[in-house]
Structure formats: C-alpha cells, structure tokens
Amino acid sequence: MPRIGATAEDDGYLVSFIIDEAAGTSECVLIDAQQIQAGPVVRIALPHKICSGTHSFWADRDFLRNGVSAA
C-alpha cells in the first residue's frame, strides 16, 4: 500500500495477516517497506481468528464509501 505522497517505489507499507492457530487469534500487521528489518509499525488484533486462506485487496476511502475507485 503506497504511503500518502510517496515518491519511491518502496515508499509504503506491506500489509499482512498473522494467524496463531494454537491460540486461535489473528492480527493485521503493517510493515514499513523501506525498513522491513524493523518489524511491524502497527499490529491490529482482530476480534476473531480468520481462515488461513483469507485473501484481501486495498480499497481506498472513496471505494468504501461509494463503491467506486478514486483512480
């Protein structure tokens, strides 16, 4: 996901889901694409465990509000 105002190809975030099968929990993590070695910049605990086969895509605010892309 590009950072707002990005100027370089890696100026953004990697978004991923982590699933802990043993604990029955899931979280979403955002990692700075220019500093992957630093680990997640944010970890968001999800309210329930998601399926390990879950896929997603980035949807901007206009798409979520109106069902259309801003592009």
N, C-alpha and C positions, 0 to 999 in steps of 0.2 A: 504494500500500500504506500503510495508516494506521500512524503511529508508535504504539507501545505507550503507552496513556494519553492519546492525542490528545484535544484539546478543541476544535480548529477544523477546518473542512473541508479546509484545505490543510496540516494538521499531519501530514505523512507523507512518503513518498518516491515519486518516479517511477522506474519500473524499465524499462530498455530494453536492447536488444541492438545492438551495433555490429559490422558486418561489413566487413572490409577485403578486398575481392576481389583486389586486386593482391598483397597479402602472404599471402592465404589464411588469415587469422586472424579470430577473433571474440572479443568480450568482452561481459560484462554490466555495466551501469553503474547506480548508484543516485544519484539527484539529490534533494536536499532540496527539497520542493515549495514551501517558503517562501523559498528562496534559489536559484532556478534559475540566475540570472546567475553564481553562484559556481562552476558546473560540478559534475561528479560528486564525491560524497563518498567513493565507492569505485569502483574498476574491477577487475573479476574476469576475468582471462584464462581463456578456455575452452580445453580441451585440443585442440579441432579447430574448423574453420570450420563454422558452421551455415548452413543454407539461408536465403536472404534472405526467404523466405516463411514462416518459422517464427513461430508464434503461441504464446502461453502464458497461464496464469492463475495467480493467487495461491492457494496451498494452505497452510493453517496446519498446525502441527506435528501436531495430532490427526488431520487428514485423511491426512497422510503416514504416520503410524504405524498408524492403524486403518481408514482408508478412509471415515471419517465426518467431517462438519464439526462444529466446536465450537459453531456458531451454533444 
